[in-house]
C-alpha cells in the first residue's frame, strides 16, 4: 500500500512524540465519535490536526466544541479563503514550511501564532544503500534501467505537479550531452496522472525522448519507495507548488542529490549547491479570482475576486534545470559528494524524533505555558504532549 503525505506526516509525529516520552494517541480526523471518546478518556492537553485551512471543521471546531485546544499542522493550497477569525483565535498554528507560513500571513492570518514545523522521516527506512545492494539492483532491473544507465527520477501522485514537464524540456536541451540515461516517472495510478500523462507525452515526442522515458504506476509502500529512491542517481522535482516536499527529503535521506525549485518547501529542505540545486522561478500562474465551495465553509459555490492577483503555481527556469542535469549527470564525484551531504543533512535535521521534539517544545512554549500564566487548570498534565523522560 502507498501512503499519502498527510498519513505519513501524522504517523511520524505520533512515533516521534511517543519515543521522546510524550503521551499521544492517534485518531482519524473525520471520526467524530472516536475523537469524542478520546477527549473524555485520554484528556489531551492539545489536539493535533493535519490538513489545510478548509479542514477547520474537523481539525479545529470539533475540538473547540468539546473544550479541547486544537493545534492544526497546516499545508497550503494557494490561498486562504475562510475561517480567519477561528484561525486567529488559536494560540498556535504549525506550518510545514516558511512558504506555507507566508501564504497564511499574506491572506490575513496573524503572524505571531504561526510557527514552522517541518515533517520528519524515518531513518530506519530511508537511508543510503550501495548500488550493489540486491534490492536496489532488482528494482533497477524491474523498471528497465540498465546498470550503466544514469537514472533520473521524479515521483508524485502525478508528476506534472512535481515539475516533470519542466524536467522533460530540460532533458530535451541536454539529451545528447548526458551519458546513457533514463528518466523514470513514478505516479500514483489516478485520473489526474492519466490526464497529465497526455500533456507529458506531447513534450516527450516533441523532443524525441521516447526511448529514454518510462512510467512506473504501481503503489509502493515506504520500504519499496526507499529502494526506488536508492535505485536512482538523481532525484528531480522542481514542483509547481510544494508546501513541504516529503519525497525530496526522503531522496536526500537515501543519499541522492535533488534538483528542485527555489520556492516553497524545497527552499527549507535543500541546501543549494551542497545537497542539491534549486532553479529560480521562471514564471508564475497568477489568478485574479477563484471558486469557493460549501466544503470550504461557504453557503454556496461562488467565485471570489482578489484585489490583487495571487500566485497558485510556479514554473522553474528550464535553462537552470538543464545546467543542474549536466553538472550532476557528467560528474559522478560531485553526485556522490552531494548525495553524502544530503543524507547527513536529512538525518541531522529531519529525523522524526527531532521534528517531533520541535513540535512538542512549541506546544509547551505557546500553549501550555500560556494556560499556566492565565491560571487555567490543565487536565491531567502528565498526559498528551508534556510528559518527558527523566
C-alpha positions in Angstrom: 0.0 0.0 0.0 1.2 3.5 -0.8 0.5 6.1 2.0 -0.5 9.7 1.3 1.7 12.5 2.6 -0.7 13.5 5.4 -0.9 10.0 6.7 2.9 9.8 6.9 3.1 13.3 8.4 0.8 12.2 11.3 2.5 8.8 11.6 6.0 10.2 12.1 4.7 12.9 14.5 3.0 10.2 16.7 6.0 7.9 16.5 8.4 10.7 17.5 6.3 12.0 20.3 5.9 8.6 21.9 9.6 7.7 21.6 10.5 11.0 23.0 8.5 10.3 26.1 5.3 12.3 25.3 2.0 10.5 25.6 -0.1 10.6 22.5 -2.9 8.7 20.7 -3.9 8.6 17.0 -7.4 9.2 15.7 -8.9 9.6 12.2 -9.8 13.3 11.9 -13.2 12.6 10.4 -14.3 10.1 13.1 -16.1 12.4 15.5 -17.4 9.6 17.6 -13.9 8.2 18.3 -12.5 11.7 18.9 -15.1 12.4 21.5 -14.2 9.2 23.3 -10.5 10.2 23.4 -11.4 13.7 24.6 -13.3 12.2 27.6 -10.9 9.4 28.5 -7.4 10.5 27.4 -8.0 14.1 28.3 -5.3 15.5 26.0 -3.7 18.9 26.5 -3.8 19.6 22.8 -5.4 18.0 19.7 -3.2 18.0 16.6 -4.9 18.1 13.3 -3.2 17.7 9.9 -4.6 19.2 6.7 -5.3 22.7 5.3 -7.4 25.6 6.4 -10.5 24.1 4.7 -10.4 21.3 7.2 -11.1 23.7 10.1 -14.5 22.0 11.0 -12.8 18.7 11.7 -9.4 19.9 12.9 -10.4 23.0 14.9 -14.1 23.5 15.5 -14.8 20.0 16.7 -12.1 20.1 19.5 -13.2 23.6 20.5 -16.8 22.4 20.9 -15.5 19.9 23.4 -13.3 22.4 25.2 -10.1 21.0 23.8 -7.2 23.0 22.5 -6.6 22.4 18.8 -3.2 22.8 17.2 -3.5 22.5 13.4 -0.5 21.5 11.4 -1.2 23.1 8.0 -0.1 22.8 4.5 -1.3 25.2 1.8 -3.2 25.0 -1.5 -2.6 28.5 -2.8 -4.9 30.8 -0.9 -6.7 31.0 2.5 -10.4 31.9 1.8 -12.2 31.4 5.1 -12.1 30.7 8.9 -9.9 33.7 9.6 -11.5 34.5 13.0 -11.2 30.9 14.1 -7.6 30.7 13.0 -6.6 34.0 14.5 -8.0 32.9 17.9 -5.7 29.9 18.2 -2.6 30.1 20.4 -0.5 28.0 17.9 -0.7 27.1 14.3 2.0 24.9 12.8 3.1 25.4 9.2 5.0 22.8 7.2 7.4 25.4 5.7 8.2 29.1 5.7 6.4 29.4 2.4 3.2 27.9 3.9 3.5 30.4 6.8 4.0 33.3 4.4 0.9 32.2 2.4 -1.3 32.2 5.5 0.1 35.6 6.7 -0.4 37.1 3.2 -4.1 36.0 3.4 -4.9 37.6 6.7 -3.8 35.2 9.4 -1.8 37.0 12.2 1.9 36.0 12.1 2.5 35.8 15.9 0.8 32.4 16.3 2.2 30.7 13.2 5.4 28.7 13.6 7.2 26.5 11.1 7.3 22.8 11.9 8.9 20.6 9.3 7.8 17.0 8.7 10.0 14.2 9.8 11.1 10.9 8.2 12.2 7.5 9.4 16.0 6.9 9.0 15.5 3.2 9.6 13.6 3.1 6.3 15.2 5.9 4.3 19.0 5.6 4.3 21.7 5.2 1.6 22.2 1.8 0.1 25.1 0.8 -2.1 24.4 0.3 -5.8 25.2 -3.4 -5.5 22.5 -3.9 -2.8 20.4 -6.8 -4.1 17.1 -5.0 -3.7 18.4 -1.9 -5.5 19.7 -4.0 -8.4 16.4 -5.9 -8.5 14.5 -2.6 -8.6 16.5 -1.2 -11.5 16.0 -4.4 -13.4 12.3 -4.4 -12.8 11.8 -0.9 -14.1 14.1 -1.5 -17.1 17.1 0.6 -16.1 20.5 -0.9 -17.0 23.5 -1.0 -14.8 25.4 1.6 -16.9 22.5 4.0 -17.3 22.1 7.3 -15.4 18.7 7.1 -13.7 16.8 10.3 -13.1 13.6 10.0 -11.0 10.5 12.1 -10.3 7.7 10.7 -8.1 4.3 12.0 -7.2 0.6 11.5 -7.4 1.0 13.0 -10.8 4.5 14.0 -11.9 3.4 17.2 -13.7 2.7 18.9 -10.4 6.2 17.8 -9.3 7.7 19.6 -12.3 8.1 16.7 -14.8 7.1 18.8 -17.8 9.9 21.3 -16.9 12.3 18.4 -16.4 11.4 16.9 -19.8 12.1 20.2 -21.5 15.4 20.5 -19.7 16.3 16.9 -20.7 15.4 17.8 -24.3 18.0 20.5 -24.2 20.8 18.3 -22.9 19.8 14.8 -24.0 22.9 14.4 -26.2 25.3 15.8 -23.6 24.5 13.4 -20.9 25.9 9.9 -20.6 23.5 7.0 -21.3 20.4 7.9 -19.3 16.8 7.1 -18.4 14.1 9.3 -16.9 11.7 7.4 -14.6 8.3 8.9 -13.6 6.7 7.2 -10.6 3.0 8.1 -10.5 0.0 7.1 -8.4 -2.5 5.4 -10.7 -5.2 8.0 -10.9 -7.3 10.1 -13.2 -5.1 13.1 -12.6 -1.9 11.2 -13.5 -3.6 9.9 -16.7 -4.7 13.4 -17.8 -1.3 14.9 -17.2 0.5 11.9 -18.9 -1.1 13.1 -22.2 0.5 16.5 -21.8 3.8 15.0 -20.9 3.9 12.7 -23.9 3.4 15.6 -26.2 6.7 17.0 -24.8 8.4 13.6 -24.9 7.6 13.3 -28.6 8.5 16.9 -29.4 12.0 16.4 -28.0 12.4 12.9 -29.2 12.7 11.3 -25.8 10.5 8.3 -26.4 13.4 5.8 -25.8 14.5 7.5 -22.6 11.3 7.9 -20.5 9.4 5.3 -18.7 6.4 5.4 -16.2 6.0 3.3 -13.1 2.4 3.1 -11.9 2.5 0.6 -9.1 1.7 1.5 -5.5 4.7 1.5 -3.3 4.9 1.2 0.5 7.6 3.3 2.3 10.2 0.4 2.1 9.7 -0.1 -1.6 9.8 3.7 -2.2 13.2 3.8 -0.3 14.5 1.1 -2.7 13.3 3.1 -5.7 15.0 6.3 -4.4 18.2 4.4 -3.8 18.0 3.0 -7.3 18.2 6.4 -8.9 21.2 8.6 -9.4 19.5 12.0 -9.3 16.1 12.9 -7.9 14.4 15.7 -9.8 11.3 17.6 -8.7 11.0 21.3 -9.4 7.5 21.2 -8.1 4.9 23.7 -9.3 3.6 24.1 -5.8 5.1 22.4 -2.8 4.2 23.1 0.8 7.0 20.8 2.1 8.3 18.1 -0.3 8.3 14.8 1.6 9.8 12.7 -1.2 12.5 15.3 -1.8 13.5 14.9 1.8 13.4 11.1 1.6 15.5 11.2 -1.6 18.2 13.2 0.3 18.0 10.7 3.2 18.8 8.0 0.7 21.9 9.9 -0.4 20.6 11.4 -3.6 21.3 14.9 -4.8 18.0 16.7 -5.6 17.2 19.1 -8.4 14.2 21.4 -7.4 12.9 24.9 -7.4 13.8 27.9 -5.2 10.4 28.4 -3.8 8.0 26.6 -1.3 9.1 23.7 0.8 12.3 22.8 -1.1 13.8 26.1 -0.1 13.6 24.8 3.5 14.8 21.3 3.0 17.5 21.5 0.3 20.9 23.3 0.8 21.8 24.9 -2.6 25.0 23.6 -4.1 25.5 21.2 -1.1 22.6 18.8 -1.2 21.1 19.7 -4.5 20.4 22.5 -6.9 17.5 25.0 -6.8 16.4 26.5 -10.1 14.9 30.0 -10.0 11.3 30.6 -10.7 10.9 31.4 -14.4 7.2 32.2 -14.3 4.1 32.1 -12.1 0.5 31.2 -12.6 -1.4 34.1 -11.1 -5.2 34.3 -10.7 -7.4 37.2 -10.1 -10.3 35.1 -8.9 -11.1 31.6 -7.8 -14.1 29.4 -7.0 -15.1 28.6 -3.4 -17.4 25.8 -2.3 -19.5 24.6 0.6 -16.7 22.3 1.5 -14.7 25.4 2.3 -17.3 26.7 4.7 -19.3 28.9 2.4 -23.1 28.8 2.0 -22.9 28.2 -1.7 -20.4 27.8 -4.5 -19.3 31.1 -6.0 -16.3 33.0 -7.4 -14.2 35.2 -5.2 -12.3 38.1 -6.9 -8.9 39.2 -5.4 -7.9 42.9 -5.0 -4.5 41.8 -6.4 -3.8 38.6 -8.4 -2.4 35.7 -6.3 0.1 33.0 -7.3 -1.2 29.5 -7.4 1.7 27.7 -9.2 5.3 28.2 -10.3 7.4 27.1 -13.2 11.2 26.5 -12.7 13.8 28.0 -15.1 14.4 25.4 -17.8 18.0 26.5 -18.5 19.0 26.2 -14.9 17.4 22.8 -14.6 19.4 21.8 -17.7 22.6 23.1 -16.2 22.0 21.1 -13.0 21.4 18.0 -15.1 24.8 18.5 -16.8 26.7 19.2 -13.6 25.3 16.1 -11.8 24.9 13.8 -14.8 28.5 14.2 -16.0 30.3 14.4 -12.7 29.9 11.2 -10.6 32.2 12.5 -7.9 30.1 15.6 -7.4 26.9 13.5 -7.5 28.2 11.2 -4.7 29.5 14.0 -2.6 26.3 15.9 -2.7 24.4 12.7 -2.0 26.5 12.1 1.1 25.9 15.7 2.2 22.2 15.2 1.6 21.9 12.1 3.7 23.7 13.7 6.6 21.6 16.9 6.3 18.4 14.9 6.3 19.4 12.8 9.3 20.6 15.8 11.4 17.7 18.0 10.7 14.6 16.0 9.8 14.9 12.7 11.8 11.3 12.2 13.1 12.5 12.3 16.7 14.0 15.8 16.1 10.9 17.2 14.3 8.6 15.7 17.0 10.6 17.3 19.8 10.5 20.7 18.0 6.7 20.4 17.9 6.4 19.3 21.5 8.6 22.3 22.5 6.4 24.7 20.6 3.3 23.3 22.3 4.9 23.7 25.7 6.0 27.3 25.0 3.0 28.7 23.2 0.1 26.7 24.5 0.8 25.1 27.9 2.8 27.9 29.3 0.1 30.4 28.3 -2.5 28.2 30.0 -0.5 28.3 33.2 0.1 32.0 33.0 -3.6 32.5 32.7 -4.1 30.3 35.7 -6.3 27.9 33.8 -6.1 24.4 35.1 -4.6 21.8 32.8 -6.4 18.4 33.0 -4.0 15.6 33.7 -0.8 17.4 32.9 1.3 14.3 32.6 -0.7 13.2 29.5 -0.5 14.1 25.9 2.5 16.2 24.9 4.2 17.4 28.0 5.3 14.2 29.7 9.1 13.9 29.2 11.6 11.2 30.0 13.8 11.6 33.1 
